[in-house]
Amino acid sequence: MKAGFVNIFGKPNAGKSTLLNALMGEKMAIVSPKVQTTRHRIKAFLNKPGEYQIIFSDTPGIIEAKYKLHEKMMHAVKGALEDADLALLILDVNDGLQECDAIFQALKLKVPCLVVLNKIDIAQNGKIAEAEAFFKDKPYCKQTIRISALQKNHLQKLLAAILEGLPEGVPFYSEDDLSDLPTRFFVSEIIREKIYELFGDEIPYHTAVLINEYKEKDSLTKIQADIIVNRDTQKSIIIGDKGSMVKKIGTAARLDIEAFIQQKVFLELFVKVRPKWRDNDLKLKEYGYH
């Protein structure tokens, strides 16, 4: 049996979370066209009992840290560097290849790496062949694989290459589990995803979600969550006219949470102002950024 850790690295918006979800066949990581959507390291277990357990880690996009929140995000990337058996270095094939190469080299990975050329469905002329030629001889590149995570193209080929690179061993986690993160975490992420979907500009980057109550009953799960913002003006925008926007967040999130936990949900949302929370160690810890 094959068992091992496969960690996904790349620039913001390279398609890391989309790839994780496509490989898992489950929505494990929230997705948005906005950069810096992923803030945590998310582990997901792809199990085929008796054959393999692949422990994928989706990591935040690699950025220059401007807030303590960013430092915590980059700390999650650093943690993922240390325990990989194999790394997936993913890039948007239309991006600047030199910049991606500089990021991959800076990771100083000591494990075999597959360079994953993503978004081939929207690749400009000649870009795929150019990227393959560019990365082929890089010292960290074991193999290049072209995919479209969104269209689920060539995922079986990628999976075969991953399994080839993994050691033999026993499963690290129960084969019934999909992740080592609690359900509360995924619930807070679903709510945060709706904020990314419904609001433009800076609002999503100034928000965090805190689950205060999660009570499972026979036929209903009751959830109360706070949406944390920096300023009163942001609170007004999130609430919207007569509560219209927070209601939209709640409705959209509730439907996704119900699909995720397979049970009816009563979801109550409050919006709270916590000035400069992104630079406050105590607040960051309270909101799950360690």
C-alpha positions as CSV (number, residue, x, y, z in Angstrom):
1,M,0.0,0.0,0.0
2,K,1.2,3.6,-0.7
3,A,0.8,6.3,2.0
4,G,2.4,9.7,2.1
5,F,2.1,13.5,2.2
6,V,1.7,15.5,-1.0
7,N,1.8,19.3,-0.5
8,I,0.6,21.8,-3.0
9,F,2.5,25.1,-3.5
10,G,2.1,28.0,-5.8
11,K,1.3,31.7,-6.3
12,P,-2.1,33.1,-5.3
13,N,-4.8,32.0,-7.9
14,A,-2.7,29.3,-9.5
15,G,-5.6,26.9,-8.8
16,K,-4.3,25.0,-5.6
17,S,-7.7,24.8,-3.9
18,T,-9.5,24.0,-7.2
19,L,-7.0,21.1,-7.8
20,L,-7.5,19.8,-4.2
21,N,-11.3,19.8,-4.6
22,A,-11.0,18.1,-8.0
23,L,-8.7,15.3,-6.8
24,M,-10.8,14.7,-3.7
25,G,-14.1,14.8,-5.5
26,E,-15.3,16.8,-2.5
27,K,-15.3,20.5,-1.7
28,M,-12.5,20.7,0.9
29,A,-11.2,24.1,0.3
30,I,-13.1,27.3,-0.5
31,V,-12.5,28.8,-3.9
32,S,-12.7,32.4,-5.2
33,P,-11.2,34.3,-8.1
34,K,-9.9,36.7,-5.5
35,V,-6.3,36.2,-4.4
36,Q,-5.4,35.1,-0.9
37,T,-8.6,33.2,-0.3
38,T,-6.9,30.3,1.4
39,R,-5.5,31.3,4.8
40,H,-4.8,28.0,6.4
41,R,-3.1,24.8,5.6
42,I,-5.9,22.4,4.8
43,K,-5.2,18.6,4.9
44,A,-7.4,16.3,3.0
45,F,-7.1,12.5,2.8
46,L,-7.7,10.6,-0.5
47,N,-8.3,7.0,0.5
48,K,-8.6,3.8,-1.5
49,P,-8.5,1.2,1.2
50,G,-5.8,-1.4,0.7
51,E,-4.2,0.6,-2.2
52,Y,-3.3,4.1,-1.0
53,Q,-3.8,7.0,1.4
54,I,-2.7,10.3,-0.1
55,I,-2.6,13.2,2.5
56,F,-2.9,16.4,0.4
57,S,-2.1,19.8,1.9
58,D,-3.5,22.9,0.3
59,T,-1.4,25.9,1.4
60,P,-2.0,29.7,1.2
61,G,-0.6,31.4,-2.0
62,I,2.9,32.6,-1.4
63,I,2.9,36.3,-0.8
64,E,5.0,39.0,0.9
65,A,3.7,39.4,4.5
66,K,2.2,42.8,5.3
67,Y,0.2,41.9,8.4
68,K,0.6,39.4,11.2
69,L,-2.3,37.5,9.5
70,H,0.0,37.1,6.4
71,E,2.9,36.0,8.6
72,K,0.6,33.2,10.0
73,M,-0.4,32.3,6.4
74,M,3.3,32.0,5.4
75,H,4.0,30.0,8.6
76,A,1.4,27.5,7.3
77,V,3.4,27.3,4.0
78,K,6.7,26.8,5.9
79,G,5.1,24.0,8.0
80,A,4.1,22.2,4.9
81,L,7.6,22.3,3.5
82,E,8.9,20.2,6.3
83,D,6.8,17.0,6.1
84,A,6.2,16.4,2.3
85,D,7.1,13.2,0.6
86,L,6.2,14.8,-2.7
87,A,5.5,18.4,-3.7
88,L,3.1,19.7,-6.4
89,L,4.3,23.0,-7.7
90,I,1.3,24.4,-9.5
91,L,1.2,27.4,-11.8
92,D,-1.2,29.1,-14.2
93,V,0.4,28.3,-17.5
94,N,-0.3,31.8,-18.7
95,D,1.7,33.4,-15.8
96,G,5.3,34.7,-16.0
97,L,7.5,31.5,-15.9
98,Q,10.5,33.3,-14.4
99,E,8.5,34.5,-11.5
100,C,7.1,31.1,-10.8
101,D,10.5,29.5,-11.0
102,A,11.9,32.1,-8.5
103,I,9.1,31.2,-6.1
104,F,9.7,27.4,-6.5
105,Q,13.5,27.8,-6.1
106,A,13.0,29.9,-2.9
107,L,11.0,27.1,-1.3
108,K,14.3,25.0,-1.3
109,L,12.3,21.8,-1.3
110,K,14.3,18.6,-0.6
111,V,11.7,16.2,-2.0
112,P,10.8,15.3,-5.6
113,C,8.5,17.8,-7.2
114,L,5.9,17.5,-10.0
115,V,5.4,20.8,-11.8
116,V,1.7,21.1,-12.6
117,L,0.9,23.3,-15.5
118,N,-2.7,24.4,-14.8
119,K,-5.4,26.2,-16.8
120,I,-4.5,24.5,-20.1
121,D,-8.1,25.0,-21.2
122,I,-7.4,28.8,-21.4
123,A,-3.8,28.6,-22.4
124,Q,-2.5,31.1,-25.0
125,N,-0.9,29.8,-28.1
126,G,2.4,28.0,-27.5
127,K,2.3,28.6,-23.7
128,I,2.0,25.0,-22.8
129,A,5.0,23.8,-24.9
130,E,7.0,26.8,-23.7
131,A,6.3,26.0,-20.0
132,E,7.2,22.3,-20.5
133,A,10.5,23.2,-22.1
134,F,11.2,25.9,-19.4
135,F,10.7,23.6,-16.4
136,K,11.9,20.3,-17.9
137,D,15.6,20.9,-16.9
138,K,15.0,22.7,-13.6
139,P,16.8,20.7,-10.8
140,Y,13.7,20.5,-8.7
141,C,11.4,19.2,-11.5
142,K,10.9,15.5,-11.6
143,Q,8.2,15.7,-14.2
144,T,5.8,18.3,-15.8
145,I,2.1,17.5,-16.1
146,R,-0.4,19.6,-17.9
147,I,-3.9,19.8,-16.4
148,S,-7.1,21.8,-16.1
149,A,-8.2,21.5,-12.5
150,L,-11.4,23.4,-13.3
151,Q,-12.3,21.1,-16.2
152,K,-10.8,18.0,-14.4
153,N,-8.6,17.3,-17.4
154,H,-5.6,14.8,-17.0
155,L,-6.2,14.3,-13.3
156,Q,-5.8,10.5,-13.6
157,K,-2.4,11.0,-15.2
158,L,-1.5,13.4,-12.3
159,L,-2.8,10.9,-9.7
160,A,-0.7,8.1,-11.3
161,A,2.5,10.2,-11.1
162,I,1.7,11.1,-7.5
163,L,1.3,7.4,-6.6
164,E,4.5,6.5,-8.3
165,G,6.4,9.1,-6.2
166,L,4.9,8.0,-2.8
167,P,6.5,5.5,-0.4
168,E,4.9,2.3,0.7
169,G,3.5,2.3,4.2
170,V,0.4,2.0,6.4
171,P,-2.3,4.7,6.5
172,F,-1.5,7.7,8.8
173,Y,-5.2,8.4,9.5
174,S,-8.4,6.5,9.7
175,E,-9.6,5.6,6.2
176,D,-13.1,6.9,7.0
177,D,-11.8,10.4,7.6
178,L,-11.5,13.1,4.9
179,S,-9.5,15.6,7.0
180,D,-7.9,16.1,10.5
181,L,-9.7,19.5,10.7
182,P,-13.0,19.8,12.7
183,T,-16.3,20.3,11.0
184,R,-16.5,23.8,12.6
185,F,-13.5,24.8,10.6
186,F,-15.2,23.9,7.3
187,V,-18.4,25.7,8.3
188,S,-16.5,28.9,9.1
189,E,-14.7,28.6,5.7
190,I,-18.0,28.2,3.9
191,I,-19.3,31.4,5.5
192,R,-16.1,33.2,4.5
193,E,-16.4,31.9,0.9
194,K,-19.8,33.6,0.6
195,I,-18.3,36.9,1.7
196,Y,-15.7,36.5,-1.0
197,E,-18.5,35.8,-3.5
198,L,-20.8,38.6,-2.5
199,F,-18.5,41.5,-1.9
200,G,-15.9,43.2,-4.1
201,D,-12.8,45.2,-3.4
202,E,-11.2,45.0,0.1
203,I,-14.1,43.7,2.2
204,P,-13.3,40.0,2.1
205,Y,-9.7,40.6,3.2
206,H,-10.8,42.5,6.3
207,T,-13.1,39.7,7.5
208,A,-12.8,36.6,9.7
209,V,-15.4,34.2,10.8
210,L,-15.7,32.8,14.4
211,I,-18.0,29.9,15.2
212,N,-19.4,30.4,18.7
213,E,-22.0,27.7,18.8
214,Y,-22.3,24.4,17.0
215,K,-25.0,22.1,18.5
216,E,-26.0,18.9,16.7
217,K,-29.5,17.7,17.5
218,D,-31.4,14.8,15.9
219,S,-32.8,16.6,12.9
220,L,-31.1,20.0,13.1
221,T,-27.7,21.5,13.7
222,K,-27.7,25.0,15.3
223,I,-24.8,27.2,14.4
224,Q,-24.1,30.7,15.6
225,A,-21.2,32.6,14.0
226,D,-19.7,36.1,14.2
227,I,-18.4,37.8,11.1
228,I,-15.4,39.9,12.3
229,V,-14.5,43.2,10.5
230,N,-12.1,46.0,11.0
231,R,-14.3,49.1,10.9
232,D,-17.9,50.2,11.4
233,T,-18.2,51.2,7.7
234,Q,-17.4,47.5,6.8
235,K,-20.0,46.3,9.3
236,S,-22.7,48.5,7.6
237,I,-21.7,47.1,4.2
238,I,-21.8,43.5,5.4
239,I,-25.2,43.9,7.0
240,G,-26.6,45.8,4.0
241,D,-29.9,47.7,3.7
242,K,-32.3,46.4,6.3
243,G,-30.0,43.3,6.8
244,S,-30.3,42.3,3.1
245,M,-26.6,41.4,2.6
246,V,-26.1,39.4,5.8
247,K,-29.3,37.5,5.0
248,K,-27.8,36.6,1.6
249,I,-24.6,35.4,3.2
250,G,-26.6,33.3,5.6
251,T,-28.9,31.7,3.0
252,A,-26.1,30.8,0.6
253,A,-23.8,29.5,3.4
254,R,-26.6,27.5,5.0
255,L,-27.3,25.6,1.8
256,D,-23.7,24.7,1.4
257,I,-23.3,23.7,5.0
258,E,-26.4,21.5,4.8
259,A,-24.9,19.8,1.7
260,F,-21.5,19.4,3.6
261,I,-22.8,17.9,6.8
262,Q,-25.9,16.2,5.3
263,Q,-28.3,17.7,7.8
264,K,-30.7,20.6,8.2
265,V,-29.1,23.7,9.6
266,F,-30.3,26.8,11.6
267,L,-27.6,29.5,11.0
268,E,-27.5,32.7,12.9
269,L,-24.9,35.4,11.9
270,F,-23.8,38.5,13.8
271,V,-21.3,41.2,12.5
272,K,-18.8,42.5,15.1
273,V,-16.1,45.2,14.8
274,R,-12.6,44.3,16.0
275,P,-10.2,47.1,14.9
276,K,-6.9,46.0,13.5
277,W,-7.6,42.3,14.2
278,R,-5.2,41.3,11.4
279,D,-2.3,42.6,13.4
280,N,-3.4,41.4,16.8
281,D,-1.8,38.1,18.0
282,L,-4.5,37.3,20.5
283,K,-7.3,38.0,18.1
284,L,-5.6,35.9,15.4
285,K,-5.3,33.0,17.8
286,E,-8.9,33.3,18.8
287,Y,-10.0,33.2,15.1
288,G,-7.9,30.1,14.5
289,Y,-4.7,31.5,13.0
290,H,-1.9,29.9,14.9
